[in-house]
Amino acid sequence: MFQFFQVILVQPLFNLLAVIYAVLPGHDFGVAIIIMTIILRLLLWPLVNKQLHSQRAMQKIQPEVARIRTETKGDRQKESVMLMELYREKGINPFGSLLPLLIQLPIFIALYAVLRDMIKPGEFAQLAYPFVKHLGAISDILANGGAFHPYFLGFIDLTKPSVGLAALAAVTQFFQTKMLSPKSPQGDAQAQAVASMIYIFPVVTFLIGLSLPSALALYWITTSAVAILQQYLVLQRDVEELEEAVPRVAAKAGATPSKKQVKKTTAKKGSAGKGGA
């Protein structure tokens, strides 16, 4: 099983990073990590897009979920039945955001292995494809392990922990989580517990960043930054769809909405998106 994981995921990702490092002017390992991370996030965009829409759909029905929990007064069986009816009515799969996440998880684990092994020049001979071994920078590393320079911007050693990168990883993690976290209704202990994860995840990220090579922290910074951009695009598209929907609904009702009405409704949706984020 481990060998299968190595061949299917770890080795291709290792070679992708090695090729980027070899062809990149200056052979900056940190920049190579950033480029590889962006490429992977773009390739995973269909899955990420589906996951974000599922999360947003679940957030939109949170007031109704809270109402059902209040009505059922702790009756778990009745609550489950009513929630499933709500999901069917809204056409929502409550597990819709989990499948894309489960598909991405092995990739993230493989990336951890890649970044761990890449900073060990001895691994190049075992993991590099034959054609990659012939690339100038890689052949130099194979001949002399000291030829590999695991630095970012020429001075940040990515084989060692970095307080600065760990802190930046925590900050980007905070904003990424906050964008998709719903507001916590007063008295809803479960929702408030979920909201508290906005602060717990960044702290955990910072502590992990202090104990691992900063190459992993740089990867986490990049993937969180790209995720923030992707989430923004999804939220912005929701607002644009509402701008188009308001005039259509008004036309069906035989009325023409004023520009003020459209802006007000759009602003309301935008504030809801930020609050829900």
Secondary structure as GFF3:
##gff-version 3
##sequence-region A 1 277
A	DSSP	alpha_helix	2	5	.	.	.	ID=ss1
A	DSSP	pi_helix	6	10	.	.	.	ID=ss2
A	DSSP	alpha_helix	11	23	.	.	.	ID=ss3
A	DSSP	alpha_helix	29	43	.	.	.	ID=ss4
A	DSSP	alpha_helix	45	60	.	.	.	ID=ss5
A	DSSP	alpha_helix	62	72	.	.	.	ID=ss6
A	DSSP	alpha_helix	76	90	.	.	.	ID=ss7
A	DSSP	alpha_helix	98	118	.	.	.	ID=ss8
A	DSSP	three_ten_helix	121	123	.	.	.	ID=ss9
A	DSSP	alpha_helix	124	127	.	.	.	ID=ss10
A	DSSP	alpha_helix	130	133	.	.	.	ID=ss11
A	DSSP	alpha_helix	136	143	.	.	.	ID=ss12
A	DSSP	three_ten_helix	145	147	.	.	.	ID=ss13
A	DSSP	beta_strand	151	152	.	.	.	ID=ss14
A	DSSP	beta_strand	156	157	.	.	.	ID=ss15
A	DSSP	alpha_helix	163	179	.	.	.	ID=ss16
A	DSSP	alpha_helix	189	211	.	.	.	ID=ss17
A	DSSP	alpha_helix	214	252	.	.	.	ID=ss18
A	DSSP	alpha_helix	259	276	.	.	.	ID=ss19
###
